[in-house]
């Protein structure tokens, strides 16, 4: 997910973790995104938000993001994890429930 401000990203992260739709949320401010929007190329500073969850929690996480996000069409994508430290993956499964 990208958000227009650190504050908005922090609100989304807090709610996603509190609701247990995500086990963890990491925000990275200062990203420069360049993209097409409404027929123009736009470049804007954004905050990138990585949230760790399970496939089963993804629909609820997506709903949470959409409720809190200010963009008309927020970037919400899922990147599958093919491998990871087993203890970490178990922790994500346990906390995002």
N, C-alpha and C positions, 0 to 999 in steps of 0.2 A: 504494500500500500504506500502511496505517496500522499502527503498532506501539505497544504499551503503554509502552515506555520508549525513551530515546535509545540505551541500550546495545544493546537488541535490534535496533533499526533499524540501528545501526552494524555489528553482526554480519552482518545480512542484506546490507547494502550491500557490505561487504568481500568476502563470499563471491560475491555476484553479479558483481562486477567481476573478482575473481581468476579465476573460472571462465570469464570472457569471455561470460557469459550477458547481461551488460549492459556498455555502454561507459562509463557514468557513473551514479552514484547520488547524489542530493541529498537530504539530510535536513533537515526543518524541524520543530524541536521546538515544543511549546507549543500545539498545535491542540486545540480543545475539540470533541469529537464528541458529538452527541446522537443516539440511535438506539433503536429497539425491539430488545430482546433478552429472549427467554424470557418474553414477556408483559408486560414493564415498559419504561418509558422510562428510559434510562440516559444520564448525561452523564459523560464521562471525558476526562482529558488524554491526548493521544496525540502521537506523532511521525509526521509525514507523510513518506513516502519516495517520491521520483520516480526511476524508473530508465529510462534511455534504452537501447532495444534495437531489434532488428528483429523483424518478424513471424515469421521463421523461428526466432529464438531464444526467442520467448515461451514455448513449452511447457517448455523446459528451465529458463528463469527461474522460471516458476511452480512447477516441482518443487523448485527450490532454496529458494524462499520457504517453501513448505509444510513442508519438512524443518526449517527453522530457526525458524518462527513459533510462538509459544505459543498463539495463538487457535485455538479449535475451527474457526471459519469466518473465516479472514483475508480482509480486503478485498484482492482482487487483480483489478484491472481494467486493460484496455488502452485507451488513448486514441489513436486514429490521428492521425498528423501529415499534414496536407494540404499543407503547404509549410514551407520552412525554408531557411536559408543552405545552398546546395549543398555547400560545403566541410565544414560541420558534419555534414550528413546522411551524407556520404561517410565522415567520420571515425567516426561511429556504426557504419556498415556494416562498416568495416574492423576496429574494435576489438571488436565483439560478433560474434565468429565462432568 
